[in-house]
Amino acid sequence: MSRVAHIGRPPRGSLEEYTATVHIHNFEQRCVDRIIVSPNFSCAGREWALEINPKDILGNVVINLRSKFESAITVDFDLFVRGFTTRSLQNRQFPPSPEDNEWYWGWYDTRRKTLNKAINRGTLTVDVRIRPHGNPCGNIIPQSNIPVSILSNLFENGNDMAFDVKGQLLYAHKIILKESAPDLVADFCDSCDNSNPLPIQDVDPTIFKAMLGHAYAKKIEPTMWKEHAKEILEASGKYGFNDLKSQAEAWYTKSINLTVDTVIDELLYADSYNLHSLKKATMAFIVKHGGEVMASDSYHRLDESPKLRKEVMSTFADQVSKKRQRDEE
């Protein structure tokens, strides 16, 4: 924990911030086709690690913060890749780890060619900052230095780039999107301006406008989340709105009704798109309804992912072993 000093009486609540730095040396050669896990480091009285997945279904590099807990904790955490002005900033409650000792996750994902720009002499460096939730000093890196009212006004007035979303023109500012969706700007928008709109044909205009509005601090209403969480999840993942993707995953996970016939498809979906909250929910359902799930017609879909099938069977075996130990006690 960094050394700090106080002048005057601090506000009520914890001011502690825990930091750790992880260097991934020889990153471009090391992070190719296998998941890398860092050594554990201590923050906030718990052990944490970074996991780097070199390629998810969208072709992104995904950096996961993970840990496991004996008691619930709510923290604000920040994964900051040196060399970027953007970050993955989240608040999340981590409940106690279940009996199978599942890990709980936060994440940062981006295009590999964007991430490569942050490599310094072969090394990628990730700074981790963890704070107890409700830190009255706020975030070390604020979400925006611009008042929300000004951001909202900018969204409606003035711009320097345009999108042609299925025939509907939408406008934005590169300087704003570089903060909230750097991959979108780096991959698609360098040559995009008002006279040369970027064509977007795979997202509904209403969804894309909501994504752009999110970059300008405009709230997505609950009714839209309930009706379009999955669409927002996939679109924000594809176009690099990382903070929005995290929110969309939470809404989608909350909204779905898992059944014996649907849980395998949702598990495959979660694994493909690196959706850890959804994957946790589906695994918990499978463990609870193991016999019914294994007897269902959809269970053979796990043949599409031998790694995931092995993970499910390992979870089953672990649960059976622990139940046997409890019975013997």
N, C-alpha and C positions, 0 to 999 in steps of 0.2 A: 504494500500500500504506500502511495506517495506521501512524503512529509508535507504537512499543511500547517498553517498558522491562522488564528482568528483575531480580528480586531473588533472589539465590542462583543455583545451578546448574540450568539447565533440564533436563527429561528428554530422553532420546535421541529423536531424530526432529525433523521440521520443525514449527515453531510458526507459520509464516507463514500469514496470512490476507489474501486480496486482496478488496477491495470495490469496487463500482461502483454508481452510482445512475442510473437512467433515468427521466426524467419524460416522460409522454405527455400533452401539453397538448391541450386541447379534445377530450378522450377520447371523449365520448358522440357527437359529430358526426364525428370523424375515424375512429373504429373502428366502422364500420357494415357494409360489404359487401366490404371488400378487406383483404388481409393487409398489415400494417405492419411494417417492419423498421427497427430503430434503427440509428444510426451505430455502427460498431465501437468497442469499448473494450478496453483492454489489461488482462489479469489473468493472473498466473502465467506471464508471458512469452509469451502467446498472444493472438490477437485473437478477441474474442467479440462476439455481437450478441444482442439480443432480437427475437423475431418474435411479433407479436400476431395471432392468427387470431380474427376477430370471432365466428365461429359454426361449431362442428363439428356432427356429425350429431345430437348430444344437445342442441344449442342452447347449449352452453357457450362462454365466451370462453377461449381457450387461449393461454398465454404460454410461449413456447419459448426456452430458452437454447441457442445453437448455436455451433459452432466447427468447425474442421478441423485435422488434426494430421499432422505428418510423422513423429512417433514416438509410441508409446503413452504414455498418462498416465492415472492413476487419481486422481480428485479427489472430495471431498465438496463439494457445492454446495447453496446455499440460495437460493430465490427467495422474497422476502418482500415482500408487498404492504402498503405502509404503510396503517394503519387497521385491519388485521386482527391477531388474536392467533395465527392459524394461518399455516402456511408449507408450501412444497413442499421437503422436505429429502431429498436422495438421495445415494447413493454410486454412482458408475458408473465403469467403466473405458472410456476412449475409445481404441480401437486406432488405428493409423495410418490416415489417410484413404486409400481405394483410388484407383486411377488416375483414376476419374471425379470425384475430389474431392468425394465426398458429404460432407454435413455430418452431425455427430452431435449428439444432442439431449438436453435435459432439459426438463421441462415443469411447468407449474402451470395447472390448469384449474378453473373455477368458473362458477356461474350469473352471467349479466350483472347481474341485479338485486342479487345479493349483492356483486358487484364494484363496482357503482355507489355503494354505501355508503362505499367507501373513497376516492371522488373528492373532492378538496379544491379548491374554486374552479376546477372544470373540468379539473383535472390529476390523473392517476393516476400514482403514484410506485412504482417497483419497485426494491428494494435487492437486489443480487446479491452473494453471499458465496461465495468459492471457496477451498478449503483443500486442500493435498496430503493424500491419503488416509492415515489413521493418525495424524492430529494428536493427540498425547497429551493435549492440553487438552480434547478432546472438542468438541461442537458449541456454538456461541455461544448458540443457542436449543435447550435440551435437549428431547428428545422428550417427556419427562415429568418433573416434579419429584416424582412419587409413586412409591414403590417398587413393583416389579412384583407382589410378593406381595399388597400392599394393593389394587392395581388388580384382580387376579384375584379377590380376595375380594369386592370391590364388584360384580363382574359377576354373582356368584351370590347376592348378598344386598342387599336394599334397592334402591329405584329410585323414579323419579318420572315415568316414561313407559313406554308399552307399545305393542307392535306386534302386530297380528293378521295373521300371515303364513300365509295359506291355512288358517285355522282354528287355528293354533298360536300361543299367546301368548308373546311374548318381551319382556324388560324391559331397560331401560337408564337412564342418568342423562343429563339434558340437558347438564350441565356437562362431562361427558366427551365427548359427541358434538359439542359446540360446538368442541372442539379438533381432533377427527379427521375430522369430517364436517359442517362448518358449513353447507353448502348444505342438507343433509338437515334440520337443525334450522330454518333460516330459511324453507325452502320448505314444509315439511310439519308441523313439530312444535310450532309456537307454541301451538296449542290442544290438543295431545295430552298426555294424562296417563294414569294407571293406570285411571281409570274411562272414559276415552274413547280406546281404542287406535286407532292409525293402521292402516288396512287396507293390506296389501301382498299383491297377487295375482299379481305377475309374477316372483317370485323363490321358489325352493324354500326351505322353512324351514331346512334344513341349511346352505344357502349364506348366508342372511341371518344366522343365528346365528354363523357363522364370521366374517362381516364385523363384527358387533357385538363379538365376542370380540377381534378385532384391535385395536379401539379401546381395549381394556383390557389390551393387551400379551400377549394369548394367542396362541401360535404356531399357525399353520396347518400341519398335517403334510404332508410330501411326497406321501403317497398321495392326499390330497385335492387338492393342486395338480395332480398328474398326471391325475386323473380329472375335475376341475371347473375348470380354469384359465380356460377361455373363459367359463363361467357367472359366475365371480367377477369376471372382467374387465368384463363388460357390466354386472353389477349394481353393482359399486363405482363404475363410471363414471356410471351413472344416478343413484345416490344420494350421490355426492360424497365417497367415500372415496378421496381422490386418491393418498395414499401406497400404499394397497393396490392401486389400479389399476396403478401402475407395476410392482409386484411381479408382479401377475397377467400383465401383458404379457410380462415376461421369461420366466415359466414357460410361457406359451402359445407364444411364439416358439421356445423351446427344444424343445417337445414335438411340434410339427407336423412332418409329413414332406411337404415340398414336392415336387410332381411337375409335369410339363408340363401336366396336365389341371386341377390345383388352384391353381396359382400365381397366376393372374389373379384368381380369386375372393378369395384371401387378400390380394392387393394392393389390391383394391377395398375389402375389409373394413378393412385397415390405414389406408387413406386416409380412409375415412368416419369412423372413430373416432379419428383422429389418433394412431395407434400407430406411432411412428417406428422403434422397434427392429424390429418386424415388417415395416414398409415397406422398411427397409434390407435385410433378409434376402430379401424377395421380389424386390427390384430386382437384387440380386446374382445370384440364381438365374436371372432372366430374361436378364441380360447373358451369363451363362455358357452358357445353352441357348437363345440367341436364335432360331435357325432353327426349332428344334422347337416353341418356344412360339408363334411367329408362324404356324406351320402347323397348330396345334391348333384344335379346334372351339371352345375356350373363349376364344380370343383376341379374337373379335368383341365379347366382353363389355366391352372397353375403350371401345366406342361409348357406354356409359353415362356416361363421364367424359372429355370431350374434353381437359380440362386434364391428366388423368393419361396419356392416350394420347400427348399432346405431350411429356410428361416422359419417358415410356418411349422414344419415338423419338429424343429429344434425347440420352438416355443411350447408345442404340445408336450414333448418329452420332458422339458423342464417343469412344466406344471404337474405332470403325473408324478415325477420324482418328489417334488415338494409336498404334494398331497400324501404320498406314501410316508414321507418322513413325519408329517403331522399326525397321521393315523397311528404310527408306531409310538409316538410320544404320548 
